């Protein structure tokens, strides 16, 4: 009988070791020279808090689960009941099939079948590959249906710099704009300069402290087209996440669970996204997959 998180696939190389779970094509654990780079969970554990899951066909939230696409109104299931939102797509609990299994590389695939709220058929392939510069994840969508489909994707790792918690680590986040949200439902309000919200301005490295973050950021400074987030300890070691212009947004969350001390602020969620929250309604950076069309996005986690 398979563990609760599905079949387990381990890849190794260049000092890295990654455990991939087939349910949700989830990054269950990632280490470098034995040091955790993400918050892991047990193979026979129901994945907590979307930890390491692949987000598709949308990242983050669709407000009220309602949107209009190609002139048609759609209503999705509200998978975040407390906030009455449709959260993190449709594949979080899907079983992915193996497409390729090598020592340092795996690829898994699943199909989003037409359903209420998303009557489109999209094949999703997720590849994890270990290289000298870290673990690269690539998500490729292919529209195998008859109608154009809205699309967005991203990962959901909780990064770990080292000993301690989020409050103890230093963050570098090269974003000059932040998407403000309502305090109760985290619904988008407006994109504003981080200079108007200095608590969320991490363009210069500084300790996170007790700052609460659960926001999407954009207008990312890049070097040769690549944006990087660094999360480090006082000793200067830690973890980084890098991505190209295919993801103009990144969601950052301090994993606040004050009612559950064991998980409270134990990792920093850093989620490059192809589109912002509620893009199915705003249309901002939303990908339209035409029949037969494909779209790919990738990002890389590495040791610092």
Secondary structure by P-SEA (a helix, b strand, c coil): ccccccbbbbbbcccbbbbbbccccccccccccccccccccccccccccccccccccccccccccccccccbbbbccccccccccccccccccbbbbbcccccccccccccccccccccbbbbbbbbbbbccccbbbbbbbbccccbbbbbccbbbbbccccccccccbbbbbcccbbbbbbcccccccbbbbccccccccccccccccccccccccccccccccbbbbbbbccccccbbbbbcccccbbbbbcccccccccccccbbbbbbcccccccccccccbbbbcccbbbbbbcccccc
